Amino acid sequence: MEVMANDAPKGRASHSSILVVEDHQILRLSIVTWLECRFPGCVVHGVESGEEALKHVRAACPDLVLMDINLPGVDGLESTRRIKAQASKAAVVLLSTHDTPYHRLAAVKAGAAGYIAKRDMETQLAPTIARLLKPHQNAHCSVRP
């Protein structure tokens, strides 16, 4: 997948950006489409692996990364550790089918700003994104109810 950096004109605020990391293509495309509708003006990209996520974070510096915890190769926990070790300012929210204290604690230890069980995405994802993007928000990235 091509990585596109945000190139806003000088003197103008850049768009907030979100990276979706999900190995299941239909779910990834669904989340990207939903984000584009729910957070108009945000730049949204999707990749399918932890390796691609690390490359994208280095190249494009997204404000927020939504990452599946169970990825082939470099999993979501290790990818989060590496993103935070790069001194990236990107907030990482881990998404998982598992909703256990073990997984939540592992997410915190990895440096994640949040953890959402996939079954709770419908109610928890939008408020979490809005809260985490608030410091980055500008007129270009509004939130639709």
C-alpha positions in Angstrom: 0.0 0.0 0.0 1.3 3.5 -0.9 2.0 5.6 2.1 1.0 9.2 1.6 2.3 12.0 3.8 0.2 15.0 4.6 1.5 18.0 2.7 -0.6 20.9 3.9 0.5 24.4 2.7 2.8 26.3 5.1 0.9 28.4 7.5 -2.2 26.2 7.5 -3.0 23.5 10.1 -2.5 20.0 8.8 -5.3 17.4 8.9 -5.4 15.0 11.8 -4.4 11.5 10.6 -5.5 8.1 11.7 -3.8 4.8 10.7 -5.8 1.6 10.9 -3.8 -1.6 11.3 -6.0 -4.7 10.7 -5.0 -7.9 8.8 -8.6 -8.8 7.9 -9.2 -6.7 4.7 -13.0 -6.4 5.0 -12.9 -5.2 8.6 -10.0 -2.8 7.8 -11.9 -1.3 4.8 -15.0 -1.0 6.9 -13.2 0.8 9.7 -11.5 3.1 7.3 -14.8 4.0 5.5 -16.6 4.5 8.9 -13.8 6.8 10.1 -13.9 8.8 6.9 -17.6 9.4 7.4 -17.5 9.9 11.1 -14.4 12.1 11.2 -14.6 14.1 8.0 -11.5 15.9 7.1 -9.2 13.4 8.9 -6.7 11.6 6.7 -7.3 7.9 7.2 -5.0 5.1 5.9 -5.1 1.4 6.4 -2.4 -1.2 6.4 -2.5 -5.0 7.1 0.5 -5.7 9.2 2.7 -4.5 12.1 5.6 -4.2 9.7 3.6 -1.9 7.4 2.4 0.1 10.4 6.0 0.8 11.6 7.0 2.0 8.1 3.9 4.2 7.9 4.4 5.7 11.3 8.0 6.6 10.4 7.0 8.1 7.1 3.7 9.9 7.9 3.6 10.5 11.7 -0.1 9.8 12.2 -1.8 11.3 15.2 -3.6 8.1 16.1 -3.0 4.4 15.4 -5.9 1.9 15.7 -4.2 -1.5 15.8 -5.4 -5.1 16.0 -3.6 -6.9 18.7 -3.5 -10.2 16.8 -1.5 -9.5 13.7 0.7 -12.0 11.8 4.4 -11.4 12.1 5.0 -8.4 14.4 1.8 -8.4 16.6 0.0 -5.3 17.8 1.7 -5.3 21.2 5.2 -5.4 19.8 4.3 -2.9 17.1 3.0 -0.6 19.9 6.2 -1.0 21.8 8.3 -0.1 18.7 6.1 2.9 17.8 6.5 4.3 21.3 10.2 3.5 21.3 10.6 5.7 18.2 9.4 8.6 20.4 6.4 8.8 18.2 3.7 11.1 19.4 1.0 8.9 17.9 -1.5 7.6 20.4 -2.1 3.9 19.9 -5.4 2.1 20.6 -5.3 -1.6 20.6 -8.3 -3.5 19.3 -8.9 -7.2 20.1 -11.5 -9.9 20.3 -10.0 -10.7 23.7 -11.3 -8.7 26.6 -9.3 -10.0 29.6 -7.4 -8.3 32.3 -4.2 -9.9 30.9 -4.6 -8.3 27.5 -5.6 -4.9 28.9 -2.5 -4.9 31.2 -0.3 -6.0 28.3 -1.6 -3.1 26.2 -0.8 -0.6 29.0 2.7 -2.0 29.5 3.3 -1.7 25.7 2.4 2.0 25.8 -1.1 2.0 24.4 -3.3 4.9 25.1 -6.4 2.7 25.0 -7.8 -0.8 24.6 -11.1 -1.6 23.0 -12.7 -5.1 22.7 -13.9 -5.4 19.2 -17.4 -6.3 20.4 -17.5 -2.8 22.1 -16.2 -0.8 19.1 -19.7 0.4 18.2 -20.0 2.3 21.5 -16.4 3.0 22.5 -14.5 3.7 19.3 -15.9 7.1 18.4 -15.6 8.7 21.9 -12.1 7.3 22.3 -10.9 8.7 19.0 -12.5 12.1 19.7 -10.8 12.2 23.1 -7.4 11.3 21.7 -7.6 13.5 18.7 -8.8 16.5 20.6 -5.3 18.0 21.1 -4.7 17.6 17.3 -8.1 18.7 16.1 -8.6 21.7 13.9 -11.2 22.9 11.5 -10.3 20.2 9.0 -11.1 17.2 11.2 -14.6 17.6 12.8 -16.5 14.9 14.5 -20.0 13.9 13.3 -22.5 12.5 15.7 
